[in-house]
């Protein structure tokens, strides 16, 4: 797997199914180099007696579109403070 420096690791898991098989999984989140896209990457490796394989899948979304979706679909909390001057 190619590491891209400033990634946030969301999940990292290693499972040994039996004495001969090992399964590794990592999910990371990072900003693209131009900071315009958020990239979620899922990487898995499987080691067994007869094979070694890995696969990496990346999902990209525009940060602008993500924030528009969040404002349109997210829950809203309103916090309000009124200020009065004390004598």
PDB file with one MODEL, atoms N, CA, C and O in Angstrom:
MODEL        1
ATOM      1  N   UNK A   1       0.837  -1.178   0.000  1.00  0.00           N
ATOM      2  CA  UNK A   1       0.000   0.000   0.000  1.00  0.00           C
ATOM      3  C   UNK A   1       0.879   1.238   0.000  1.00  0.00           C
ATOM      4  O   UNK A   1       1.889   1.283   0.703  1.00  0.00           O
ATOM      5  N   UNK A   2       0.512   2.229  -0.771  1.00  0.00           N
ATOM      6  CA  UNK A   2       1.232   3.484  -0.827  1.00  0.00           C
ATOM      7  C   UNK A   2       0.676   4.410   0.238  1.00  0.00           C
ATOM      8  O   UNK A   2      -0.516   4.718   0.236  1.00  0.00           O
ATOM      9  N   UNK A   3       1.529   4.853   1.144  1.00  0.00           N
ATOM     10  CA  UNK A   3       1.094   5.756   2.199  1.00  0.00           C
ATOM     11  C   UNK A   3       1.161   7.185   1.706  1.00  0.00           C
ATOM     12  O   UNK A   3       2.112   7.567   1.024  1.00  0.00           O
ATOM     13  N   UNK A   4       0.155   7.981   2.046  1.00  0.00           N
ATOM     14  CA  UNK A   4       0.065   9.344   1.555  1.00  0.00           C
ATOM     15  C   UNK A   4       0.282  10.375   2.660  1.00  0.00           C
ATOM     16  O   UNK A   4      -0.242  11.485   2.562  1.00  0.00           O
ATOM     17  N   UNK A   5       1.031  10.047   3.699  1.00  0.00           N
ATOM     18  CA  UNK A   5       1.380  11.034   4.708  1.00  0.00           C
ATOM     19  C   UNK A   5       0.275  11.366   5.683  1.00  0.00           C
ATOM     20  O   UNK A   5       0.147  10.685   6.700  1.00  0.00           O
ATOM     21  N   UNK A   6      -0.532  12.383   5.422  1.00  0.00           N
ATOM     22  CA  UNK A   6      -1.512  12.893   6.375  1.00  0.00           C
ATOM     23  C   UNK A   6      -2.862  12.206   6.260  1.00  0.00           C
ATOM     24  O   UNK A   6      -3.874  12.862   6.017  1.00  0.00           O
ATOM     25  N   UNK A   7      -2.887  10.912   6.432  1.00  0.00           N
ATOM     26  CA  UNK A   7      -4.143  10.165   6.420  1.00  0.00           C
ATOM     27  C   UNK A   7      -4.598   9.908   7.845  1.00  0.00           C
ATOM     28  O   UNK A   7      -3.782   9.708   8.744  1.00  0.00           O
ATOM     29  N   UNK A   8      -5.899   9.915   8.040  1.00  0.00           N
ATOM     30  CA  UNK A   8      -6.498   9.560   9.309  1.00  0.00           C
ATOM     31  C   UNK A   8      -6.900   8.090   9.222  1.00  0.00           C
ATOM     32  O   UNK A   8      -7.719   7.727   8.378  1.00  0.00           O
ATOM     33  N   UNK A   9      -6.345   7.251  10.070  1.00  0.00           N
ATOM     34  CA  UNK A   9      -6.691   5.825  10.056  1.00  0.00           C
ATOM     35  C   UNK A   9      -7.991   5.641  10.822  1.00  0.00           C
ATOM     36  O   UNK A   9      -8.051   5.878  12.028  1.00  0.00           O
ATOM     37  N   UNK A  10      -9.035   5.213  10.108  1.00  0.00           N
ATOM     38  CA  UNK A  10     -10.341   5.001  10.721  1.00  0.00           C
ATOM     39  C   UNK A  10     -10.463   3.605  11.309  1.00  0.00           C
ATOM     40  O   UNK A  10     -11.111   3.407  12.337  1.00  0.00           O
ATOM     41  N   UNK A  11      -9.833   2.638  10.646  1.00  0.00           N
ATOM     42  CA  UNK A  11      -9.871   1.255  11.131  1.00  0.00           C
ATOM     43  C   UNK A  11      -8.618   0.537  10.660  1.00  0.00           C
ATOM     44  O   UNK A  11      -8.178   0.708   9.522  1.00  0.00           O
ATOM     45  N   UNK A  12      -8.054  -0.258  11.539  1.00  0.00           N
ATOM     46  CA  UNK A  12      -6.905  -1.092  11.180  1.00  0.00           C
ATOM     47  C   UNK A  12      -7.094  -2.405  11.926  1.00  0.00           C
ATOM     48  O   UNK A  12      -7.166  -2.433  13.154  1.00  0.00           O
ATOM     49  N   UNK A  13      -7.171  -3.488  11.166  1.00  0.00           N
ATOM     50  CA  UNK A  13      -7.505  -4.774  11.778  1.00  0.00           C
ATOM     51  C   UNK A  13      -6.667  -5.883  11.153  1.00  0.00           C
ATOM     52  O   UNK A  13      -6.471  -5.913   9.938  1.00  0.00           O
ATOM     53  N   UNK A  14      -6.177  -6.789  11.985  1.00  0.00           N
ATOM     54  CA  UNK A  14      -5.452  -7.975  11.526  1.00  0.00           C
ATOM     55  C   UNK A  14      -6.113  -9.175  12.177  1.00  0.00           C
ATOM     56  O   UNK A  14      -6.255  -9.234  13.398  1.00  0.00           O
ATOM     57  N   UNK A  15      -6.517 -10.131  11.351  1.00  0.00           N
ATOM     58  CA  UNK A  15      -7.186 -11.341  11.839  1.00  0.00           C
ATOM     59  C   UNK A  15      -6.418 -12.555  11.339  1.00  0.00           C
ATOM     60  O   UNK A  15      -6.097 -12.658  10.155  1.00  0.00           O
ATOM     61  N   UNK A  16      -6.128 -13.475  12.258  1.00  0.00           N
ATOM     62  CA  UNK A  16      -5.501 -14.729  11.869  1.00  0.00           C
ATOM     63  C   UNK A  16      -6.581 -15.803  11.919  1.00  0.00           C
ATOM     64  O   UNK A  16      -6.984 -16.255  12.990  1.00  0.00           O
ATOM     65  N   UNK A  17      -7.043 -16.206  10.719  1.00  0.00           N
ATOM     66  CA  UNK A  17      -8.124 -17.188  10.630  1.00  0.00           C
ATOM     67  C   UNK A  17      -7.696 -18.540  11.188  1.00  0.00           C
ATOM     68  O   UNK A  17      -8.453 -19.184  11.915  1.00  0.00           O
ATOM     69  N   UNK A  18      -6.516 -18.958  10.858  1.00  0.00           N
ATOM     70  CA  UNK A  18      -5.930 -20.191  11.382  1.00  0.00           C
ATOM     71  C   UNK A  18      -4.415 -20.001  11.377  1.00  0.00           C
ATOM     72  O   UNK A  18      -3.943 -18.881  11.183  1.00  0.00           O
ATOM     73  N   UNK A  19      -3.658 -21.047  11.582  1.00  0.00           N
ATOM     74  CA  UNK A  19      -2.203 -20.928  11.648  1.00  0.00           C
ATOM     75  C   UNK A  19      -1.585 -20.484  10.329  1.00  0.00           C
ATOM     76  O   UNK A  19      -0.491 -19.922  10.323  1.00  0.00           O
ATOM     77  N   UNK A  20      -2.264 -20.726   9.217  1.00  0.00           N
ATOM     78  CA  UNK A  20      -1.657 -20.467   7.910  1.00  0.00           C
ATOM     79  C   UNK A  20      -2.234 -19.266   7.171  1.00  0.00           C
ATOM     80  O   UNK A  20      -1.698 -18.881   6.132  1.00  0.00           O
ATOM     81  N   UNK A  21      -3.308 -18.661   7.670  1.00  0.00           N
ATOM     82  CA  UNK A  21      -3.952 -17.572   6.937  1.00  0.00           C
ATOM     83  C   UNK A  21      -3.999 -16.302   7.791  1.00  0.00           C
ATOM     84  O   UNK A  21      -4.227 -16.347   9.000  1.00  0.00           O
ATOM     85  N   UNK A  22      -3.776 -15.170   7.118  1.00  0.00           N
ATOM     86  CA  UNK A  22      -3.784 -13.876   7.785  1.00  0.00           C
ATOM     87  C   UNK A  22      -4.535 -12.886   6.905  1.00  0.00           C
ATOM     88  O   UNK A  22      -4.320 -12.840   5.694  1.00  0.00           O
ATOM     89  N   UNK A  23      -5.418 -12.092   7.513  1.00  0.00           N
ATOM     90  CA  UNK A  23      -6.209 -11.110   6.785  1.00  0.00           C
ATOM     91  C   UNK A  23      -5.981  -9.746   7.433  1.00  0.00           C
ATOM     92  O   UNK A  23      -6.184  -9.589   8.637  1.00  0.00           O
ATOM     93  N   UNK A  24      -5.558  -8.757   6.637  1.00  0.00           N
ATOM     94  CA  UNK A  24      -5.299  -7.397   7.131  1.00  0.00           C
ATOM     95  C   UNK A  24      -6.233  -6.427   6.412  1.00  0.00           C
ATOM     96  O   UNK A  24      -6.498  -6.563   5.218  1.00  0.00           O
ATOM     97  N   UNK A  25      -6.729  -5.432   7.179  1.00  0.00           N
ATOM     98  CA  UNK A  25      -7.630  -4.439   6.584  1.00  0.00           C
ATOM     99  C   UNK A  25      -7.334  -3.074   7.186  1.00  0.00           C
ATOM    100  O   UNK A  25      -7.108  -2.942   8.389  1.00  0.00           O
ATOM    101  N   UNK A  26      -7.339  -2.058   6.321  1.00  0.00           N
ATOM    102  CA  UNK A  26      -7.127  -0.693   6.786  1.00  0.00           C
ATOM    103  C   UNK A  26      -8.048   0.245   6.021  1.00  0.00           C
ATOM    104  O   UNK A  26      -8.176   0.147   4.800  1.00  0.00           O
ATOM    105  N   UNK A  27      -8.689   1.155   6.750  1.00  0.00           N
ATOM    106  CA  UNK A  27      -9.543   2.171   6.142  1.00  0.00           C
ATOM    107  C   UNK A  27      -8.995   3.527   6.567  1.00  0.00           C
ATOM    108  O   UNK A  27      -8.833   3.799   7.756  1.00  0.00           O
ATOM    109  N   UNK A  28      -8.712   4.379   5.575  1.00  0.00           N
ATOM    110  CA  UNK A  28      -8.140   5.694   5.863  1.00  0.00           C
ATOM    111  C   UNK A  28      -8.958   6.791   5.198  1.00  0.00           C
ATOM    112  O   UNK A  28      -9.688   6.553   4.235  1.00  0.00           O
ATOM    113  N   UNK A  29      -8.820   7.995   5.733  1.00  0.00           N
ATOM    114  CA  UNK A  29      -9.497   9.170   5.202  1.00  0.00           C
ATOM    115  C   UNK A  29      -8.451  10.271   5.073  1.00  0.00           C
ATOM    116  O   UNK A  29      -7.668  10.497   5.996  1.00  0.00           O
ATOM    117  N   UNK A  30      -8.434  10.959   3.931  1.00  0.00           N
ATOM    118  CA  UNK A  30      -7.454  12.030   3.727  1.00  0.00           C
ATOM    119  C   UNK A  30      -8.014  13.071   2.760  1.00  0.00           C
ATOM    120  O   UNK A  30      -8.980  12.821   2.040  1.00  0.00           O
ATOM    121  N   UNK A  31      -7.384  14.237   2.765  1.00  0.00           N
ATOM    122  CA  UNK A  31      -7.678  15.265   1.775  1.00  0.00           C
ATOM    123  C   UNK A  31      -6.763  15.059   0.582  1.00  0.00           C
ATOM    124  O   UNK A  31      -5.620  14.629   0.738  1.00  0.00           O
ATOM    125  N   UNK A  32      -7.257  15.362  -0.604  1.00  0.00           N
ATOM    126  CA  UNK A  32      -6.421  15.300  -1.804  1.00  0.00           C
ATOM    127  C   UNK A  32      -5.342  16.379  -1.707  1.00  0.00           C
ATOM    128  O   UNK A  32      -5.432  17.277  -0.870  1.00  0.00           O
ATOM    129  N   UNK A  33      -4.335  16.292  -2.552  1.00  0.00           N
ATOM    130  CA  UNK A  33      -3.217  17.239  -2.533  1.00  0.00           C
ATOM    131  C   UNK A  33      -3.687  18.685  -2.699  1.00  0.00           C
ATOM    132  O   UNK A  33      -3.102  19.593  -2.108  1.00  0.00           O
ATOM    133  N   UNK A  34      -4.729  18.907  -3.491  1.00  0.00           N
ATOM    134  CA  UNK A  34      -5.231  20.275  -3.696  1.00  0.00           C
ATOM    135  C   UNK A  34      -6.306  20.668  -2.670  1.00  0.00           C
ATOM    136  O   UNK A  34      -6.863  21.763  -2.747  1.00  0.00           O
ATOM    137  N   UNK A  35      -6.594  19.783  -1.716  1.00  0.00           N
ATOM    138  CA  UNK A  35      -7.570  20.006  -0.633  1.00  0.00           C
ATOM    139  C   UNK A  35      -8.999  20.216  -1.135  1.00  0.00           C
ATOM    140  O   UNK A  35      -9.825  20.769  -0.408  1.00  0.00           O
ATOM    141  N   UNK A  36      -9.301  19.797  -2.337  1.00  0.00           N
ATOM    142  CA  UNK A  36     -10.652  19.954  -2.881  1.00  0.00           C
ATOM    143  C   UNK A  36     -11.511  18.702  -2.744  1.00  0.00           C
ATOM    144  O   UNK A  36     -12.730  18.765  -2.901  1.00  0.00           O
ATOM    145  N   UNK A  37     -10.881  17.564  -2.452  1.00  0.00           N
ATOM    146  CA  UNK A  37     -11.611  16.301  -2.373  1.00  0.00           C
ATOM    147  C   UNK A  37     -11.234  15.545  -1.108  1.00  0.00           C
ATOM    148  O   UNK A  37     -10.104  15.617  -0.624  1.00  0.00           O
ATOM    149  N   UNK A  38     -12.211  14.824  -0.593  1.00  0.00           N
ATOM    150  CA  UNK A  38     -11.997  13.925   0.524  1.00  0.00           C
ATOM    151  C   UNK A  38     -11.913  12.524  -0.061  1.00  0.00           C
ATOM    152  O   UNK A  38     -12.753  12.137  -0.873  1.00  0.00           O
ATOM    153  N   UNK A  39     -10.897  11.757   0.349  1.00  0.00           N
ATOM    154  CA  UNK A  39     -10.660  10.435  -0.225  1.00  0.00           C
ATOM    155  C   UNK A  39     -10.720   9.383   0.878  1.00  0.00           C
ATOM    156  O   UNK A  39      -9.949   9.436   1.836  1.00  0.00           O
ATOM    157  N   UNK A  40     -11.631   8.438   0.741  1.00  0.00           N
ATOM    158  CA  UNK A  40     -11.756   7.297   1.640  1.00  0.00           C
ATOM    159  C   UNK A  40     -11.135   6.100   0.929  1.00  0.00           C
ATOM    160  O   UNK A  40     -11.545   5.752  -0.179  1.00  0.00           O
ATOM    161  N   UNK A  41     -10.153   5.473   1.558  1.00  0.00           N
ATOM    162  CA  UNK A  41      -9.463   4.341   0.941  1.00  0.00           C
ATOM    163  C   UNK A  41      -9.643   3.101   1.803  1.00  0.00           C
ATOM    164  O   UNK A  41      -9.458   3.139   3.019  1.00  0.00           O
ATOM    165  N   UNK A  42     -10.011   1.994   1.149  1.00  0.00           N
ATOM    166  CA  UNK A  42     -10.140   0.691   1.822  1.00  0.00           C
ATOM    167  C   UNK A  42      -9.094  -0.245   1.225  1.00  0.00           C
ATOM    168  O   UNK A  42      -9.083  -0.486   0.018  1.00  0.00           O
ATOM    169  N   UNK A  43      -8.227  -0.765   2.068  1.00  0.00           N
ATOM    170  CA  UNK A  43      -7.132  -1.617   1.617  1.00  0.00           C
ATOM    171  C   UNK A  43      -7.201  -2.937   2.372  1.00  0.00           C
ATOM    172  O   UNK A  43      -7.317  -2.944   3.597  1.00  0.00           O
ATOM    173  N   UNK A  44      -7.131  -4.051   1.654  1.00  0.00           N
ATOM    174  CA  UNK A  44      -7.123  -5.367   2.294  1.00  0.00           C
ATOM    175  C   UNK A  44      -6.002  -6.221   1.722  1.00  0.00           C
ATOM    176  O   UNK A  44      -5.653  -6.124   0.545  1.00  0.00           O
ATOM    177  N   UNK A  45      -5.456  -7.054   2.582  1.00  0.00           N
ATOM    178  CA  UNK A  45      -4.446  -8.044   2.178  1.00  0.00           C
ATOM    179  C   UNK A  45      -4.864  -9.383   2.753  1.00  0.00           C
ATOM    180  O   UNK A  45      -5.412  -9.454   3.853  1.00  0.00           O
ATOM    181  N   UNK A  46      -4.604 -10.442   2.002  1.00  0.00           N
ATOM    182  CA  UNK A  46      -4.876 -11.798   2.467  1.00  0.00           C
ATOM    183  C   UNK A  46      -3.647 -12.649   2.185  1.00  0.00           C
ATOM    184  O   UNK A  46      -3.190 -12.750   1.047  1.00  0.00           O
ATOM    185  N   UNK A  47      -3.127 -13.254   3.232  1.00  0.00           N
ATOM    186  CA  UNK A  47      -1.981 -14.149   3.100  1.00  0.00           C
ATOM    187  C   UNK A  47      -2.442 -15.555   3.441  1.00  0.00           C
ATOM    188  O   UNK A  47      -3.031 -15.788   4.497  1.00  0.00           O
ATOM    189  N   UNK A  48      -2.174 -16.477   2.551  1.00  0.00           N
ATOM    190  CA  UNK A  48      -2.513 -17.877   2.780  1.00  0.00           C
ATOM    191  C   UNK A  48      -1.405 -18.765   2.258  1.00  0.00           C
ATOM    192  O   UNK A  48      -0.455 -18.278   1.646  1.00  0.00           O
ATOM    193  N   UNK A  49      -1.513 -20.059   2.491  1.00  0.00           N
ATOM    194  CA  UNK A  49      -0.459 -20.984   2.065  1.00  0.00           C
ATOM    195  C   UNK A  49      -0.254 -20.982   0.545  1.00  0.00           C
ATOM    196  O   UNK A  49       0.865 -21.175   0.070  1.00  0.00           O
ATOM    197  N   UNK A  50      -1.321 -20.766  -0.207  1.00  0.00           N
ATOM    198  CA  UNK A  50      -1.203 -20.858  -1.664  1.00  0.00           C
ATOM    199  C   UNK A  50      -1.272 -19.501  -2.358  1.00  0.00           C
ATOM    200  O   UNK A  50      -1.045 -19.426  -3.566  1.00  0.00           O
ATOM    201  N   UNK A  51      -1.582 -18.416  -1.622  1.00  0.00           N
ATOM    202  CA  UNK A  51      -1.736 -17.144  -2.311  1.00  0.00           C
ATOM    203  C   UNK A  51      -1.479 -15.962  -1.390  1.00  0.00           C
ATOM    204  O   UNK A  51      -1.613 -16.044  -0.169  1.00  0.00           O
ATOM    205  N   UNK A  52      -1.109 -14.878  -2.018  1.00  0.00           N
ATOM    206  CA  UNK A  52      -1.035 -13.574  -1.368  1.00  0.00           C
ATOM    207  C   UNK A  52      -1.728 -12.612  -2.309  1.00  0.00           C
ATOM    208  O   UNK A  52      -1.355 -12.510  -3.477  1.00  0.00           O
ATOM    209  N   UNK A  53      -2.738 -11.902  -1.814  1.00  0.00           N
ATOM    210  CA  UNK A  53      -3.418 -10.946  -2.685  1.00  0.00           C
ATOM    211  C   UNK A  53      -3.771  -9.703  -1.883  1.00  0.00           C
ATOM    212  O   UNK A  53      -3.937  -9.754  -0.665  1.00  0.00           O
ATOM    213  N   UNK A  54      -3.880  -8.598  -2.585  1.00  0.00           N
ATOM    214  CA  UNK A  54      -4.276  -7.344  -1.971  1.00  0.00           C
ATOM    215  C   UNK A  54      -5.143  -6.571  -2.941  1.00  0.00           C
ATOM    216  O   UNK A  54      -5.076  -6.758  -4.156  1.00  0.00           O
ATOM    217  N   UNK A  55      -5.955  -5.702  -2.376  1.00  0.00           N
ATOM    218  CA  UNK A  55      -6.800  -4.854  -3.206  1.00  0.00           C
ATOM    219  C   UNK A  55      -6.990  -3.524  -2.472  1.00  0.00           C
ATOM    220  O   UNK A  55      -7.107  -3.485  -1.247  1.00  0.00           O
ATOM    221  N   UNK A  56      -7.018  -2.441  -3.246  1.00  0.00           N
ATOM    222  CA  UNK A  56      -7.239  -1.115  -2.695  1.00  0.00           C
ATOM    223  C   UNK A  56      -8.350  -0.446  -3.479  1.00  0.00           C
ATOM    224  O   UNK A  56      -8.328  -0.403  -4.709  1.00  0.00           O
ATOM    225  N   UNK A  57      -9.329   0.078  -2.741  1.00  0.00           N
ATOM    226  CA  UNK A  57     -10.444   0.799  -3.366  1.00  0.00           C
ATOM    227  C   UNK A  57     -10.472   2.201  -2.776  1.00  0.00           C
ATOM    228  O   UNK A  57     -10.374   2.369  -1.561  1.00  0.00           O
ATOM    229  N   UNK A  58     -10.606   3.205  -3.632  1.00  0.00           N
ATOM    230  CA  UNK A  58     -10.685   4.585  -3.170  1.00  0.00           C
ATOM    231  C   UNK A  58     -11.996   5.208  -3.631  1.00  0.00           C
ATOM    232  O   UNK A  58     -12.445   4.998  -4.757  1.00  0.00           O
ATOM    233  N   UNK A  59     -12.593   5.974  -2.736  1.00  0.00           N
ATOM    234  CA  UNK A  59     -13.833   6.682  -3.024  1.00  0.00           C
ATOM    235  C   UNK A  59     -13.555   8.165  -2.794  1.00  0.00           C
ATOM    236  O   UNK A  59     -13.043   8.547  -1.741  1.00  0.00           O
ATOM    237  N   UNK A  60     -13.890   8.996  -3.774  1.00  0.00           N
ATOM    238  CA  UNK A  60     -13.577  10.426  -3.717  1.00  0.00           C
ATOM    239  C   UNK A  60     -14.854  11.247  -3.807  1.00  0.00           C
ATOM    240  O   UNK A  60     -15.753  10.943  -4.591  1.00  0.00           O
ATOM    241  N   UNK A  61     -14.915  12.297  -2.989  1.00  0.00           N
ATOM    242  CA  UNK A  61     -16.051  13.218  -3.037  1.00  0.00           C
ATOM    243  C   UNK A  61     -15.514  14.645  -2.897  1.00  0.00           C
ATOM    244  O   UNK A  61     -14.559  14.895  -2.162  1.00  0.00           O
ATOM    245  N   UNK A  62     -16.138  15.555  -3.606  1.00  0.00           N
ATOM    246  CA  UNK A  62     -15.791  16.971  -3.518  1.00  0.00           C
ATOM    247  C   UNK A  62     -16.119  17.478  -2.117  1.00  0.00           C
ATOM    248  O   UNK A  62     -17.207  17.213  -1.605  1.00  0.00           O
ATOM    249  N   UNK A  63     -15.194  18.202  -1.491  1.00  0.00           N
ATOM    250  CA  UNK A  63     -15.437  18.761  -0.166  1.00  0.00           C
ATOM    251  C   UNK A  63     -16.618  19.733  -0.217  1.00  0.00           C
ATOM    252  O   UNK A  63     -17.447  19.750   0.693  1.00  0.00           O
ATOM    253  N   UNK A  64     -16.695  20.530  -1.262  1.00  0.00           N
ATOM    254  CA  UNK A  64     -17.816  21.463  -1.428  1.00  0.00           C
ATOM    255  C   UNK A  64     -19.144  20.711  -1.473  1.00  0.00           C
ATOM    256  O   UNK A  64     -20.094  21.081  -0.783  1.00  0.00           O
ATOM    257  N   UNK A  65     -19.210  19.659  -2.282  1.00  0.00           N
ATOM    258  CA  UNK A  65     -20.444  18.876  -2.388  1.00  0.00           C
ATOM    259  C   UNK A  65     -20.775  18.176  -1.071  1.00  0.00           C
ATOM    260  O   UNK A  65     -21.944  18.061  -0.704  1.00  0.00           O
ATOM    261  N   UNK A  66     -19.755  17.712  -0.367  1.00  0.00           N
ATOM    262  CA  UNK A  66     -19.969  17.064   0.923  1.00  0.00           C
ATOM    263  C   UNK A  66     -20.587  18.046   1.918  1.00  0.00           C
ATOM    264  O   UNK A  66     -21.533  17.694   2.622  1.00  0.00           O
ATOM    265  N   UNK A  67     -20.066  19.271   1.984  1.00  0.00           N
ATOM    266  CA  UNK A  67     -20.627  20.270   2.894  1.00  0.00           C
ATOM    267  C   UNK A  67     -22.037  20.678   2.483  1.00  0.00           C
ATOM    268  O   UNK A  67     -22.890  20.891   3.345  1.00  0.00           O
ATOM    269  N   UNK A  68     -22.296  20.790   1.187  1.00  0.00           N
ATOM    270  CA  UNK A  68     -23.665  21.099   0.731  1.00  0.00           C
ATOM    271  C   UNK A  68     -24.636  20.007   1.155  1.00  0.00           C
ATOM    272  O   UNK A  68     -25.740  20.295   1.619  1.00  0.00           O
ATOM    273  N   UNK A  69     -24.219  18.739   0.991  1.00  0.00           N
ATOM    274  CA  UNK A  69     -25.055  17.618   1.404  1.00  0.00           C
ATOM    275  C   UNK A  69     -25.276  17.644   2.910  1.00  0.00           C
ATOM    276  O   UNK A  69     -26.391  17.409   3.377  1.00  0.00           O
ATOM    277  N   UNK A  70     -24.226  17.927   3.674  1.00  0.00           N
ATOM    278  CA  UNK A  70     -24.324  17.953   5.125  1.00  0.00           C
ATOM    279  C   UNK A  70     -25.304  19.027   5.598  1.00  0.00           C
ATOM    280  O   UNK A  70     -26.121  18.773   6.484  1.00  0.00           O
ATOM    281  N   UNK A  71     -25.228  20.210   5.018  1.00  0.00           N
ATOM    282  CA  UNK A  71     -26.144  21.289   5.387  1.00  0.00           C
ATOM    283  C   UNK A  71     -27.585  20.930   5.010  1.00  0.00           C
ATOM    284  O   UNK A  71     -28.510  21.204   5.774  1.00  0.00           O
ATOM    285  N   UNK A  72     -27.776  20.324   3.847  1.00  0.00           N
ATOM    286  CA  UNK A  72     -29.120  19.974   3.380  1.00  0.00           C
ATOM    287  C   UNK A  72     -29.716  18.780   4.127  1.00  0.00           C
ATOM    288  O   UNK A  72     -30.933  18.707   4.293  1.00  0.00           O
ATOM    289  N   UNK A  73     -28.877  17.844   4.581  1.00  0.00           N
ATOM    290  CA  UNK A  73     -29.389  16.589   5.126  1.00  0.00           C
ATOM    291  C   UNK A  73     -29.033  16.309   6.578  1.00  0.00           C
ATOM    292  O   UNK A  73     -29.610  15.411   7.191  1.00  0.00           O
ATOM    293  N   UNK A  74     -28.105  17.053   7.130  1.00  0.00           N
ATOM    294  CA  UNK A  74     -27.666  16.791   8.499  1.00  0.00           C
ATOM    295  C   UNK A  74     -28.622  17.361   9.528  1.00  0.00           C
ATOM    296  O   UNK A  74     -29.457  18.211   9.218  1.00  0.00           O
ATOM    297  N   UNK A  75     -28.489  16.882  10.757  1.00  0.00           N
ATOM    298  CA  UNK A  75     -29.289  17.411  11.853  1.00  0.00           C
ATOM    299  C   UNK A  75     -28.738  18.773  12.250  1.00  0.00           C
ATOM    300  O   UNK A  75     -27.527  18.993  12.245  1.00  0.00           O
ATOM    301  N   UNK A  76     -29.637  19.678  12.591  1.00  0.00           N
ATOM    302  CA  UNK A  76     -29.241  21.036  12.958  1.00  0.00           C
ATOM    303  C   UNK A  76     -29.375  21.242  14.451  1.00  0.00           C
ATOM    304  O   UNK A  76     -30.427  20.964  15.028  1.00  0.00           O
ATOM    305  N   UNK A  77     -28.323  21.726  15.078  1.00  0.00           N
ATOM    306  CA  UNK A  77     -28.360  22.155  16.476  1.00  0.00           C
ATOM    307  C   UNK A  77     -28.148  23.655  16.471  1.00  0.00           C
ATOM    308  O   UNK A  77     -27.233  24.153  15.816  1.00  0.00           O
ATOM    309  N   UNK A  78     -28.990  24.378  17.197  1.00  0.00           N
ATOM    310  CA  UNK A  78     -28.867  25.833  17.270  1.00  0.00           C
ATOM    311  C   UNK A  78     -28.502  26.208  18.699  1.00  0.00           C
ATOM    312  O   UNK A  78     -29.174  25.818  19.653  1.00  0.00           O
ATOM    313  N   UNK A  79     -27.437  26.962  18.822  1.00  0.00           N
ATOM    314  CA  UNK A  79     -27.021  27.467  20.124  1.00  0.00           C
ATOM    315  C   UNK A  79     -27.053  28.979  20.024  1.00  0.00           C
ATOM    316  O   UNK A  79     -26.486  29.568  19.103  1.00  0.00           O
ATOM    317  N   UNK A  80     -27.729  29.604  20.989  1.00  0.00           N
ATOM    318  CA  UNK A  80     -27.891  31.040  20.931  1.00  0.00           C
ATOM    319  C   UNK A  80     -27.500  31.640  22.271  1.00  0.00           C
ATOM    320  O   UNK A  80     -27.838  31.105  23.327  1.00  0.00           O
ATOM    321  N   UNK A  81     -26.796  32.740  22.218  1.00  0.00           N
ATOM    322  CA  UNK A  81     -26.427  33.451  23.433  1.00  0.00           C
ATOM    323  C   UNK A  81     -26.829  34.912  23.258  1.00  0.00           C
ATOM    324  O   UNK A  81     -26.530  35.536  22.240  1.00  0.00           O
ATOM    325  N   UNK A  82     -27.506  35.440  24.260  1.00  0.00           N
ATOM    326  CA  UNK A  82     -27.832  36.857  24.272  1.00  0.00           C
ATOM    327  C   UNK A  82     -26.921  37.519  25.292  1.00  0.00           C
ATOM    328  O   UNK A  82     -26.732  37.014  26.398  1.00  0.00           O
ATOM    329  N   UNK A  83     -26.375  38.624  24.915  1.00  0.00           N
ATOM    330  CA  UNK A  83     -25.440  39.332  25.783  1.00  0.00           C
ATOM    331  C   UNK A  83     -26.088  40.590  26.327  1.00  0.00           C
ATOM    332  O   UNK A  83     -26.617  41.401  25.566  1.00  0.00           O
ATOM    333  N   UNK A  84     -26.049  40.757  27.649  1.00  0.00           N
ATOM    334  CA  UNK A  84     -26.514  41.988  28.287  1.00  0.00           C
ATOM    335  C   UNK A  84     -25.345  42.573  29.031  1.00  0.00           C
ATOM    336  O   UNK A  84     -24.571  41.850  29.659  1.00  0.00           O
ATOM    337  N   UNK A  85     -25.212  43.882  28.964  1.00  0.00           N
ATOM    338  CA  UNK A  85     -24.147  44.525  29.701  1.00  0.00           C
ATOM    339  C   UNK A  85     -24.554  44.645  31.154  1.00  0.00           C
ATOM    340  O   UNK A  85     -25.673  45.047  31.473  1.00  0.00           O
ATOM    341  N   UNK A  86     -23.638  44.293  32.020  1.00  0.00           N
ATOM    342  CA  UNK A  86     -23.901  44.390  33.461  1.00  0.00           C
ATOM    343  C   UNK A  86     -23.518  45.786  33.940  1.00  0.00           C
ATOM    344  O   UNK A  86     -22.571  46.385  33.430  1.00  0.00           O
ATOM    345  N   UNK A  87     -24.275  46.316  34.948  1.00  0.00           N
ATOM    346  CA  UNK A  87     -23.948  47.666  35.453  1.00  0.00           C
ATOM    347  C   UNK A  87     -22.606  47.704  36.143  1.00  0.00           C
ATOM    348  O   UNK A  87     -22.188  48.759  36.621  1.00  0.00           O
TER     349      UNK A  87
ENDMDL
END
